[in-house]
Amino acid sequence: MKIKVSPVKVYRQELSFDPDHSRVITRFFEPSQIRKNNIVRRVLGLSADEVNAILAQTLQNFEDRHRNVKRIFKDNYDKLHLDIDTSLERTLLIGAYFTMEYSIETAALLNPSIVAHPDQRNLKKRSLRVILSFRAVGEGHMSSIVFREGIINSRGKLSILPNGHHLESAKIIQNTLYSKKDISSILRQLQCYDPIEQIMNNLLEEFSYDELMKGVEKFRSKKSLSHECNEAVETLLWLVKSNYEIKFDKELNIAGRVIFPRSKGEIKALEDARFVSFEDNKEQQYFATYTAYDGHNILPEIIETKDFIRFKIMTLVGKGARNKGMALFPEKIKGKYAMISRVDNENLFIMFSDDIYHWEEPVLLKKPTYYWEFYQIGNNGSPLKTEKGWLLLIHGVGPVRTYCIGAILLDLEDPTKVIGMIRDPILFSNEDERDGYVPNVVYSCGSIVHHDYLIMPYAMSDSRSGVAKFQVGELLEHIEPLPQASH
């Protein structure tokens, strides 16, 4: 079936973000305890000359691929918690055996978003420096968040700066305190609170990870736990490990910064980060809602940063913090945070909150209206402010699970009111884009308006990404009221 397309002109750039097998990070490689002991024993059995020769060869093979590879080997050695007295060279060699490379985007580079860079110095007139985020998918379908830096010129053309040579995952900041109230609330949502209520009762209102682990160990030592209790304990640990702070070396190129799954809860995926530049009382910061996925459970999370160097990652709580696809408005509405969501996996909702981490009472915003969105609809990133209203890019899923991108317009003062919609899709996959890991899908996690242009990076068939440009005025001209029954 040929899709009827909106008369709005779409300008596709000849710019493609393709998976790059050469982009690798290091990870701690941990086999079983028996294998671990065997490896250490074998390295300890080498002569000093053998250790020096093997270490020299290893350093020669990997020093150009990673910054300060000796530090990486030493840090991984320290994670083994060995109580042995040995030379620095033997220490580094043992650490090397427990280090592996991981190709972060060997499978796909998809679901991009775009925001203005915090540094706008040294640019040509009417140009804008931007940061793009992507979901990078590697071996085992594990996915992380990666970045690119670019510049949009006065005509809305995006150019991408070269990537740096090295990639690094962030360092964990080990001083996080957790809210018992928030953690308990999420456990109740997940129906996991009752079996471990005793653990929670013995914690302070704010507690550290070490305090939690002592409580868990005490709980486990007192009795033989049922399957239900073990599952609840694992969920608790997953939840707590999904709230943390990370930082990068500020000298590291932004394209070299990788937010990699840190916790057991995220081991499968950090999915679909929707970055938005947020302004409150003239203070600028960035937020991104995303989904942590452990292979069984979905956990809505939010990332906060001011500089893309240090990030705070927190779990969203409340009845409205469910399922995928939450997108934050770029400013408060009448003093409250506002969020687009899809709590029922089918329709668009809107929520308001005094607290960015707590979301309750979703209000139905829009149901599927036209044939290309009959299966379900969702947002394609945060709403964009225009003189005529909040322009919200959406996606609809139609026949043969074909994804199309469309647009609706919300009232500036009261975004619960839908002013109208462009009747037909403004973008769908063409013949060059429809084949891939998930065929017939186009999807974006965020766009940006620069002068008279809307620039939208988008994913093609869950495999790679491109960039489309629209004229904002033309988009607004084609907004028309929705049929009465769809409100």
Summary of the structure (lengths in Angstrom):
residues: 487
radius of gyration: 24.3
end to end distance: 27.5
largest distance: 82.0
contacts: 1600
relative contact order: 0.13
helix: 24%
strand: 35%
